[in-house]
């Protein structure tokens, strides 16, 4: 058995027909058009649990993408993460269908007042028997800011300032409102709670004034496992103080290594054990029984996808409106012009595997970066991520459930043989599964526990 440390594997998904591989909902054999059917999702959850995935990680957005040509039309037409449902409503059904699989809920801090959100997460933690995590995001879509009543998207620094106040509220509600033995449940005296052990939090902050007390009795983890996405300098410092896992968007292990080191330094500077922050990268893959077979399938998948839809998606993620180009224009011509000699377009042209690509082909290629090969080759690539300091991967699907079936049936056995993936679940809550020996609650070093010590002296 390999001496390698086991990694975390999350299935990256979204409560919609299409996540990142645009148009693959129309691929033969895909079940993605069943996204409104709970049986479809239950089948996925059971499949992931059979393969010993750690979590089903739900991404989320609260507005259609509209950067391309300053319009949502193409994103809406192609079904690009639209329409989209609320994953928080789905998770209890999936928890009921499984025993050990964890669930990560993405919810941004503009979406719901912290008092109501704290109740939602405690409820999910109760109903899942302690298998819930929160992916803390501040949103990047102006449409979300408009639709949530903010008149647009607050500036980046303002969003993080609001997030810091928001998370202080929910920390206090989860950790410092109820004492451990406040729920008496005495049937003889018909006393359910001890009022003296349930406390107001009396939070007064720059954005939120919340009195309390928390509406829910303590859940199995009290505070859900805390995940974060975002690697800006402010985001890394925030993760060092708060996150138990950070989702990074590095394209390769080499670019991930400095981010990993920076976040671990931030954790140490916050007087936390750096090992208590898990770094998660993203893995897209196409597997075949031979490398040639995998390459042929990957080419078919890439050609199947709409160039225009990929241009619309990458306009959002790369922060550049690609509608200003003719998709059929060769990159060799664009490279001669000023707009092809700076910024993201220059970087993309520099990465291109072919000088004969059009700008549309290049952006589609970039949107389909993944590991292509045999199960052993994919496992080799995953080892490279681990060697760069990454603790786990969000496995991204091309088609659902086909991609996850391929991973469970072909890739996972190789990873388990090498010691890279768990072959059974540890007992306990999600936090206990991810951090063996730490118990169900946040470690004492975490800033959320300081509120508990201040309130109860323990």
ChimeraX attribute file (.defattr): number of C-alpha atoms within 10 A of each C-alpha:
attribute: neighborCount
match mode: 1-to-1
recipient: residues
	/A:1	7
	/A:2	10
	/A:3	8
	/A:4	13
	/A:5	13
	/A:6	18
	/A:7	22
	/A:8	22
	/A:9	27
	/A:10	26
	/A:11	24
	/A:12	22
	/A:13	20
	/A:14	23
	/A:15	23
	/A:16	23
	/A:17	26
	/A:18	27
	/A:19	26
	/A:20	20
	/A:21	23
	/A:22	28
	/A:23	21
	/A:24	24
	/A:25	22
	/A:26	16
	/A:27	15
	/A:28	8
	/A:29	12
	/A:30	17
	/A:31	17
	/A:32	22
	/A:33	14
	/A:34	14
	/A:35	18
	/A:36	15
	/A:37	10
	/A:38	13
	/A:39	14
	/A:40	16
	/A:41	21
	/A:42	19
	/A:43	14
	/A:44	20
	/A:45	24
	/A:46	18
	/A:47	18
	/A:48	24
	/A:49	21
	/A:50	16
	/A:51	24
	/A:52	22
	/A:53	26
	/A:54	26
	/A:55	24
	/A:56	26
	/A:57	24
	/A:58	22
	/A:59	18
	/A:60	23
	/A:61	21
	/A:62	22
	/A:63	21
	/A:64	22
	/A:65	26
	/A:66	21
	/A:67	23
	/A:68	24
	/A:69	14
	/A:70	12
	/A:71	13
	/A:72	17
	/A:73	14
	/A:74	20
	/A:75	24
	/A:76	16
	/A:77	10
	/A:78	18
	/A:79	19
	/A:80	25
	/A:81	25
	/A:82	20
	/A:83	14
	/A:84	21
	/A:85	18
	/A:86	17
	/A:87	20
	/A:88	17
	/A:89	11
	/A:90	15
	/A:91	24
	/A:92	18
	/A:93	15
	/A:94	23
	/A:95	24
	/A:96	12
	/A:97	16
	/A:98	17
	/A:99	14
	/A:100	26
	/A:101	27
	/A:102	29
	/A:103	30
	/A:104	26
	/A:105	23
	/A:106	23
	/A:107	23
	/A:108	19
	/A:109	21
	/A:110	21
	/A:111	16
	/A:112	12
	/A:113	14
	/A:114	21
	/A:115	20
	/A:116	12
	/A:117	15
	/A:118	24
	/A:119	18
	/A:120	16
	/A:121	23
	/A:122	26
	/A:123	20
	/A:124	24
	/A:125	27
	/A:126	20
	/A:127	18
	/A:128	26
	/A:129	20
	/A:130	28
	/A:131	28
	/A:132	32
	/A:133	26
	/A:134	21
	/A:135	23
	/A:136	22
	/A:137	20
	/A:138	21
	/A:139	23
	/A:140	19
	/A:141	18
	/A:142	19
	/A:143	20
	/A:144	22
	/A:145	19
	/A:146	14
	/A:147	14
	/A:148	15
	/A:149	11
	/A:150	13
	/A:151	12
	/A:152	14
	/A:153	21
	/A:154	18
	/A:155	10
	/A:156	15
	/A:157	11
	/A:158	12
	/A:159	17
	/A:160	18
	/A:161	14
	/A:162	19
	/A:163	20
	/A:164	17
	/A:165	19
	/A:166	21
	/A:167	17
	/A:168	17
	/A:169	26
	/A:170	24
	/A:171	22
	/A:172	27
	/A:173	33
	/A:174	28
	/A:175	26
	/A:176	27
	/A:177	27
	/A:178	29
	/A:179	18
	/A:180	15
	/A:181	13
	/A:182	18
	/A:183	17
	/A:184	14
	/A:185	13
	/A:186	10
	/A:187	8
	/A:188	6
	/A:189	8
	/A:190	9
	/A:191	11
	/A:192	12
	/A:193	15
	/A:194	14
	/A:195	11
	/A:196	9
	/A:197	14
	/A:198	21
	/A:199	18
	/A:200	15
	/A:201	23
	/A:202	15
	/A:203	15
	/A:204	12
	/A:205	14
	/A:206	10
	/A:207	12
	/A:208	16
	/A:209	15
	/A:210	20
	/A:211	15
	/A:212	17
	/A:213	18
	/A:214	25
	/A:215	18
	/A:216	18
	/A:217	21
	/A:218	24
	/A:219	21
	/A:220	22
	/A:221	26
	/A:222	24
	/A:223	28
	/A:224	27
	/A:225	27
	/A:226	20
	/A:227	24
	/A:228	24
	/A:229	21
	/A:230	17
	/A:231	20
	/A:232	11
	/A:233	12
	/A:234	14
	/A:235	19
	/A:236	25
	/A:237	20
	/A:238	21
	/A:239	27
	/A:240	27
	/A:241	22
	/A:242	23
	/A:243	26
	/A:244	24
	/A:245	23
	/A:246	28
	/A:247	21
	/A:248	21
	/A:249	15
	/A:250	15
	/A:251	13
	/A:252	16
	/A:253	19
	/A:254	14
	/A:255	12
	/A:256	20
	/A:257	17
	/A:258	13
	/A:259	21
	/A:260	23
	/A:261	16
	/A:262	16
	/A:263	26
	/A:264	24
	/A:265	18
	/A:266	19
	/A:267	26
	/A:268	15
	/A:269	14
	/A:270	19
	/A:271	14
	/A:272	21
	/A:273	16
	/A:274	18
	/A:275	13
	/A:276	20
	/A:277	24
	/A:278	23
	/A:279	27
	/A:280	29
	/A:281	22
	/A:282	22
	/A:283	25
	/A:284	20
	/A:285	23
	/A:286	24
	/A:287	24
	/A:288	18
	/A:289	12
	/A:290	14
	/A:291	16
	/A:292	13
	/A:293	15
	/A:294	19
	/A:295	18
	/A:296	13
	/A:297	16
	/A:298	22
	/A:299	12
	/A:300	11
	/A:301	18
	/A:302	19
	/A:303	13
	/A:304	14
	/A:305	18
	/A:306	17
	/A:307	22
	/A:308	21
	/A:309	23
	/A:310	28
	/A:311	27
	/A:312	28
	/A:313	28
	/A:314	20
	/A:315	21
	/A:316	17
	/A:317	12
	/A:318	11
	/A:319	12
	/A:320	17
	/A:321	18
	/A:322	24
	/A:323	15
	/A:324	9
	/A:325	12
	/A:326	11
	/A:327	18
	/A:328	12
	/A:329	14
	/A:330	17
	/A:331	24
	/A:332	15
	/A:333	11
	/A:334	18
	/A:335	16
	/A:336	10
	/A:337	10
	/A:338	9
	/A:339	12
	/A:340	18
	/A:341	15
	/A:342	11
	/A:343	10
	/A:344	14
	/A:345	20
	/A:346	16
	/A:347	12
	/A:348	16
	/A:349	22
	/A:350	13
	/A:351	12
	/A:352	17
	/A:353	12
	/A:354	12
	/A:355	13
	/A:356	12
	/A:357	18
	/A:358	20
	/A:359	26
	/A:360	23
	/A:361	25
	/A:362	25
	/A:363	25
	/A:364	24
	/A:365	19
	/A:366	16
	/A:367	19
	/A:368	21
	/A:369	13
	/A:370	19
	/A:371	19
	/A:372	23
	/A:373	22
	/A:374	22
	/A:375	25
	/A:376	17
	/A:377	17
	/A:378	23
	/A:379	21
	/A:380	14
	/A:381	18
	/A:382	20
	/A:383	19
	/A:384	15
	/A:385	23
	/A:386	23
	/A:387	14
	/A:388	18
	/A:389	20
	/A:390	24
	/A:391	22
	/A:392	26
	/A:393	23
	/A:394	21
	/A:395	22
	/A:396	22
	/A:397	25
	/A:398	26
	/A:399	25
	/A:400	24
	/A:401	19
	/A:402	15
	/A:403	18
	/A:404	24
	/A:405	18
	/A:406	17
	/A:407	22
	/A:408	18
	/A:409	14
	/A:410	17
	/A:411	20
	/A:412	24
	/A:413	20
	/A:414	19
	/A:415	23
	/A:416	19
	/A:417	13
	/A:418	17
	/A:419	17
	/A:420	24
	/A:421	23
	/A:422	21
	/A:423	17
	/A:424	13
	/A:425	16
	/A:426	14
	/A:427	10
	/A:428	18
	/A:429	25
	/A:430	30
	/A:431	26
	/A:432	20
	/A:433	21
	/A:434	21
	/A:435	17
	/A:436	13
	/A:437	9
	/A:438	14
	/A:439	15
	/A:440	22
	/A:441	18
	/A:442	22
	/A:443	14
	/A:444	14
	/A:445	14
	/A:446	19
	/A:447	17
	/A:448	23
	/A:449	21
	/A:450	18
	/A:451	21
	/A:452	21
	/A:453	13
	/A:454	10
	/A:455	17
	/A:456	15
	/A:457	8
	/A:458	10
